Amino acid sequence: MTRNEITQRLLKIFSEQFEIDELGLDDDLREEHEFDSIDAIELLHEIEVMLGSVLTRDEKKKAMGIATLNQIIDYIEVLAATRPAA
């Protein structure tokens, strides 16, 4: 999965699942889009679907400090590199 593919899939998820259509790469999701912990849990599930595998507890913990789309993309790139292609 390329960075562009990850970005496009995430933008679609944010639009369809969270009704966030105007998402900048460096927007603080919590501050600018009222993205809360319930949303984060739903997003982690969507990431699992995207990767085709379940995230470990440690992988989920690492996601807790993520605040921007760019950081989410970086996070997914690292996860994807450790898994077979979905």
Secondary structure, 3 states (H helix, E strand, C coil): CCHHHHHHHHHHHHHHHHCCCCCCCCCCHHHHHCCCHHHHHHHHHHHHHHHCCCCCHHHHHHHCCCCCHHHHHHHHHHHHHCCCCC
